[in-house]
């Protein structure tokens, strides 16, 4: 009985760790250091998780996500520009492993990123 509880606890801890590093790992694919990313919450319209690089405040990241989700339907994966936080962002769907995700990059420099993912 004790060993079953230990294995269950270890499995749950492993799953939690995997979920917490998911957004950071996704940003690492594009050259952004994982420690420079943060999880900001959930987009209200889609329920997708919103993550951002360290120099994008979570408030701005959530504004970018909300602006993008208002216009992304029918774009067929083409880039869409939105304005949030006083900045223009270029957003589009990207292929991920295993799931696609949506990402917005500030048009001035490519280190200010916001990602929407499940």
C-alpha positions as CSV (number, residue, x, y, z in Angstrom):
1,X,0.0,0.0,0.0
2,X,2.8,2.4,0.9
3,X,4.7,1.8,-2.4
4,X,1.5,2.5,-4.4
5,X,1.1,5.8,-2.7
6,X,4.8,6.6,-3.2
7,X,4.6,5.8,-6.9
8,X,1.4,7.8,-7.3
9,X,3.0,10.8,-5.6
10,X,6.1,10.6,-7.7
11,X,4.0,10.4,-10.8
12,X,2.0,13.4,-9.9
13,X,5.1,15.4,-9.0
14,X,6.6,14.5,-12.4
15,X,3.5,15.5,-14.3
16,X,3.3,18.8,-12.4
17,X,7.0,19.6,-13.2
18,X,6.4,18.7,-16.9
19,X,3.4,21.1,-17.0
20,X,5.3,24.0,-15.4
21,X,8.3,23.8,-17.8
22,X,6.2,23.4,-21.0
23,X,5.9,27.1,-21.8
24,X,9.5,27.8,-21.0
25,X,10.7,24.9,-23.1
26,X,8.6,26.2,-26.0
27,X,10.3,29.6,-25.9
28,X,13.7,27.9,-25.7
29,X,13.0,26.6,-29.2
30,X,13.3,30.1,-30.5
31,X,16.4,31.2,-28.6
32,X,14.7,32.8,-25.5
33,X,16.1,31.5,-22.2
34,X,13.6,29.5,-20.2
35,X,14.2,31.5,-17.0
36,X,13.2,34.6,-18.9
37,X,9.6,33.4,-19.4
38,X,6.5,33.5,-17.2
39,X,3.1,32.0,-17.2
40,X,0.6,34.9,-17.1
41,X,-2.8,33.2,-16.9
42,X,-5.6,32.1,-19.2
43,X,-7.1,34.0,-22.2
44,X,-10.8,34.5,-21.3
45,X,-12.1,33.9,-24.8
46,X,-10.3,30.7,-25.6
47,X,-9.1,29.2,-22.3
48,X,-5.6,28.9,-23.7
49,X,-2.6,29.5,-21.4
50,X,-0.8,32.8,-22.0
51,X,3.0,32.9,-21.4
52,X,5.5,35.7,-22.1
53,X,9.1,36.5,-22.2
54,X,10.5,38.3,-19.0
55,X,10.4,41.7,-20.5
56,X,6.7,41.6,-21.4
57,X,4.5,42.3,-18.4
58,X,1.7,39.8,-17.9
59,X,-0.9,42.5,-18.1
60,X,0.4,43.3,-21.6
61,X,0.6,39.6,-22.6
62,X,-3.0,39.1,-21.6
63,X,-4.0,42.2,-23.7
64,X,-2.1,40.9,-26.7
65,X,-3.8,37.5,-26.3
66,X,-7.2,39.1,-26.1
67,X,-6.6,41.3,-29.1
68,X,-5.4,38.4,-31.2
69,X,-8.2,36.1,-30.2
70,X,-10.7,38.7,-31.4
71,X,-9.4,38.5,-35.0
72,X,-7.7,35.2,-35.6
73,X,-10.7,33.2,-36.8
74,X,-10.7,32.8,-40.6
75,X,-7.0,33.9,-41.0
76,X,-6.0,30.4,-42.1
77,X,-2.7,30.6,-40.2
78,X,-1.7,33.8,-42.0
79,X,0.1,36.5,-39.9
80,X,-2.2,39.0,-38.2
81,X,-1.1,42.3,-36.7
82,X,-2.7,43.6,-33.5
83,X,-2.0,46.5,-31.2
84,X,-1.8,46.2,-27.5
85,X,0.3,47.8,-24.7
86,X,1.3,50.6,-27.1
87,X,3.1,48.2,-29.4
88,X,2.2,46.4,-32.7
89,X,2.4,42.6,-32.5
90,X,2.6,40.2,-35.4
91,X,0.8,37.0,-34.5
92,X,0.2,33.6,-36.1
93,X,-0.2,29.9,-35.5
94,X,3.0,27.9,-35.3
95,X,3.7,24.2,-35.5
96,X,4.7,22.6,-32.2
97,X,5.6,19.2,-31.0
98,X,3.1,17.7,-30.4
99,X,0.5,20.5,-30.5
100,X,0.4,23.8,-32.5
101,X,0.5,27.0,-30.6
102,X,-0.1,30.7,-31.4
103,X,2.6,33.2,-30.9
104,X,2.8,37.0,-31.1
105,X,6.1,38.9,-31.5
106,X,6.5,42.6,-31.1
107,X,7.3,44.1,-34.5
108,X,10.3,46.0,-33.0
109,X,12.7,43.2,-32.2
110,X,11.9,39.5,-31.8
111,X,12.7,39.0,-28.1
112,X,9.3,40.3,-26.9
113,X,7.0,37.3,-27.3
114,X,3.6,36.2,-26.1
115,X,2.5,32.6,-26.6
116,X,-1.0,31.0,-26.4
117,X,-1.0,27.3,-25.9
118,X,-3.1,24.5,-24.5
